[in-house]
């Protein structure tokens, strides 16, 4: 290894190992210390020859005076006698010069990065520091110690990526926490390591109030919501988890509806990303209310069209009641009434009254204005009640309604009024499709089935004219209708209802004639799904 303190100086020294250097007390010349002044140049030269670092000496003005070796691709003559700024590319020059001058002024070391060429010929970054050599409180020289660093291109790319990610985290309109999962005497907890500006804005909690503290200090309610257990699972499995919607009320924050996700990071850390979806949920609730009102108006409109048939259906039990009462009155007035006859008449009156009551109940159920409520229901019961309500309309139109209910169907979690609204709409469309056809085609069939393990299906089949190419693709568009007097909202509302229940709806042509409108609903797990409440998270 060569030592360069000028263009014409080149000396080579052999390498020594630590075992070859004896302690001072065991030297062959005990009267002469290895730290004697005459040994210093040899020791220094040996150190400089064998160190893996590039060691350079500059005067206080920045002129290069000495180097134990130079960077690959350079010669000693390229550096000795030149100012430090002359050896640094333009993009690094100002920063390196500034750090050099700052080290001279402060008499304190400064870190530097220098570009160069590695042994493989690739651009490489060299890391180092400039150290002031101070004598009599003055800087008499500057020592630069530089070691090989990472590939320069890779380093710059890594720096750029880090800057991009940092900027992204700072600018994104999503709250982001980095939390560390820690073990305590009572189990686990989460400690905040980092928070982004959006998180501060969304929650009203600054990084000074949150970073370094545990979840129990700042968000004690989140432990009860299972956040710590979620973090344990995420760290253990490496699989992200999320909560699509939860309610969170906090005195200094306007938002109450949030979405939340957690994902694994390194070294038992997790990232928590969240967003305030209060405005979106408000719009969704308003949309649902408008949809409910629109659906109710649609049901009332359908009931109005069914009015004559329903009046006839209701008139039958009422007429029977009147007839039974008249007969009873005649028997009483003639003195021929006995207890057995009276009991028979009363039973008949009660039966017809119950029949009329069922008709009224179905009507009230279809047009009531209640808050949507999902409960476990039998799809067969929903179909049976709706078909019974529609039976009079079918008879009036000369349409035969057949019902084929599958046995042992599991319950579904649904709003029965909304599902009956869909059934009512599909049956009404089917009757409209066949009412002008010959008698042998004036029929519709309602079938329930279980096409898959986790869903049930309802199909309404007719023998009408079927679909044209244009109408087939536009059936579910709002305000599109093949009926000249229809609004074109029935199927659009029906699709919204079914999809909100997690199901699917479609209208497909039959092989021979007519169409089949079918929808599916997911089978219930036996318990009502989680409905978020605003009771759990307080600062």
Order of alpha helices (4+ residues) and beta strands (2+ residues): beta-beta-alpha-beta-beta-alpha-alpha-beta-beta-beta-alpha-beta-beta-alpha-alpha-alpha-alpha-alpha-beta-beta-beta-alpha-alpha-alpha-beta-alpha-beta-beta-alpha-beta-beta-alpha-alpha-beta-beta
